[in-house]
Amino acid sequence: MKFLALPLIFLLYLFSTDAHATYYACNTGNYLYPNATGGLNSSGDPTYYNSNPITIRWWDQDPNCGILNSKIKARSSGDDNCQVVGGAWGVIYSYNPSDNSCVPLPIDDYIPIVVILTALLGAYLIRRHVSFNENFNG
């Protein structure tokens, strides 16, 4: 059992460090823009792409998916300005991506395929006149 201790400790460390990952985004009030351009505007402030914004939720029962306002923090004293391409100004905030309630489910992309396969299986079974009750009439 001693030989399992080291891998177990390593796995716990790995999962705990990933759970506390910190990312930065430009907070414009109702949205976080997480995709930095890597450049600066004419004022020397970092710029962020105007794409894939994360909605800021203001209370627990907010029907919008996104990150709760209480889960984001200003990067420093709050004077770290940023600009979203297109003109919106904001302040750089830190956030943890695991706090985002907008989790895309890849299975949603396959629903049409599942429906079509189920329909084809049903049509095949009906054509063969297969009854599921045949096995139970003993």
N, C-alpha and C positions, 0 to 999 in steps of 0.2 A: 504494500500500500504506500510505502514511502516514495516509490518512484512516480506515483501519480500527483504528489504534492506540488512539485515544481511546475508541471504543465498546467495544473489547476490554478496556481497563483498567477502564472503568465496570462491565462485566459481571463481571469478576473480583472487583471490590470488592463488588458487590451479592451475589454468591454467598458470598463469604467472611464478610460480616457476618451473613448469615442463618444460616450454619452454626454460628455461635457464640452463638446466641440464648440468653439465660438467663431462666428462669422460676422462680417460687417456689412451694413447696407445703409442706403440713404433714406432717412425717414422724412417724408414730405407731409406728415400729418395723419393721413389715413392709410398710407401704403409704405412698405419697405421695398426699395429697389435694390436687389442684391448683386446685380451684375455690373461690376466696375469696368470702366473702359480701359483703365490703366493710364489715362491721361489726366491733364489738369486744364481747367478753364483759364480765362485771361486773368482772373483774380488769384490763381494759384490753388484753387480748391479742386479736389478730385471730382471726376464726372462719372456718372453711372448711366447705363443703357436704359431706355424707356421700354423695357420688356420684362415680362414675367414678374410683375409686382406681387408682393405678399400682402394681403389685407391685414390691417391691424384691427383686432377684435377688442371691443371696449367693455364687455361683460361676459361672464361664463355662458349665458344662454344665447349669445349672439348667433343668429342663424348662418352668418357668413363663416366660411372656413378661413383660417389664418392663424396669426399668433396673438395671444392676449397681450394687451398693453402692459400689464404687470410683468411680463416675461422679457421685455426688451429694456435695454439700458443705454444711456448716452455713453459714448466711448470715453469721454473724459469730462470736462466741466460743461459740456454742452455747446461749446463754441467751435466745434469742428464742422464747419460748413461744407456742403457738397451740392452738386447740381446734377439734376437729371437731364439727359439730352432732350432738348425741346423747351427748356426754360424753367422748369420747376426747381425751386431751391429747397434744401432741407438740411438736416443735421445727421452726422454719422452715428449710428446706433449699433450696438452688438446684439446678437440674437443666437439662439441655439436652434438649428434646423429641426431637431426632434420635437420642439414645441409647436411646430406648424401642424395644424389639424387638417391641412389639405394634402392628404396622402394619395397620390395617384395609384390606382389599383390596376396593374397590367392585365388582369383577367377581364376587365371591362372591354379591352380591345378585341377579345376573342368571343364575345357573346354572339355575334352573328354566325360565326363558325359553329359554335355549340348548338345553336338553334337549327341550323341547316342539317348538321349531322344527326340530331335527334329526330328531325322530320324524316330524313332518309331512312333511318333505322325503323321508325314507325311505319313508313310506307312499305318497306321490305317485309316486316313482320305481318302486316295486314295482307299483302299480296300472297304470302305463303300460307295464310290462314293459321298462323301459329297462335295457340291459346295458352296463356300462362296457367290456366286452371287444369290443363291436361295432367300435370304432374301431381295434382292434389286429389284427383278422383281415383282413389285406390280401393 
